[in-house]
Amino acid sequence: MSDALTTAAQQAVIAINGLNQVLGKALPVVQSTATTATTGAATLPAAPAGFLNITLPNGTAAKVPYYLP
């Protein structure tokens, strides 16, 4: 591989790595699901089918209800 191609490939890997890090911080990650949640003050309008367990960008764990159609 020529020096120019090697440099271009390295720059592409660095760019993809950077994008992965930015998206990882910006988007929550679904870790698992649960059928109950232990905290929360609001009453849901209907019984949820379950909860998505996510980690928010600041590292806080949260449960998000999901409903079946």
C-alpha positions in Angstrom: 0.0 0.0 0.0 1.3 3.4 -0.8 2.0 6.0 1.9 -1.0 8.1 0.7 -3.4 5.1 0.9 -2.0 4.1 4.3 -2.5 7.7 5.6 -6.1 7.8 4.2 -7.0 4.5 5.7 -5.6 5.6 9.1 -7.6 8.9 8.9 -10.8 7.0 8.0 -10.3 4.7 11.1 -9.7 7.7 13.3 -12.8 9.4 12.0 -15.0 6.3 12.4 -13.6 5.9 16.0 -14.5 9.5 16.8 -18.0 9.2 15.4 -18.5 6.0 17.4 -17.5 7.8 20.6 -19.8 10.8 19.9 -22.8 8.6 19.1 -22.0 6.5 22.2 -22.3 9.6 24.4 -25.3 11.0 22.6 -27.5 7.9 22.3 -28.9 5.8 25.2 -28.0 2.1 25.1 -30.7 -0.5 25.7 -29.2 -3.0 28.2 -32.2 -5.2 28.9 -35.9 -5.2 29.5 -38.0 -5.5 32.7 -41.7 -5.9 33.4 -41.8 -3.6 36.4 -40.2 -0.4 37.6 -39.6 0.5 41.2 -39.6 4.3 41.1 -41.5 7.1 39.4 -44.3 9.4 40.5 -46.4 9.5 37.3 -49.2 7.0 36.7 -49.0 5.5 33.2 -52.2 5.8 31.1 -52.2 2.0 30.5 -50.2 -0.9 31.7 -46.9 -1.1 29.8 -45.8 -4.3 28.2 -42.4 -3.8 29.8 -39.6 -1.4 30.3 -36.3 -0.7 28.5 -33.4 -0.5 30.8 -31.1 2.2 29.4 -28.0 4.1 30.4 -28.3 7.9 29.7 -25.3 9.8 28.3 -24.4 11.0 31.8 -24.2 7.4 33.1 -27.5 7.4 35.0 -29.6 4.2 34.6 -33.3 4.6 33.6 -36.3 2.5 32.7 -38.5 3.5 29.8 -41.9 2.0 29.5 -42.9 0.4 26.2 -46.4 -0.6 25.0 -47.7 -3.2 22.6 -50.0 -2.1 19.8 
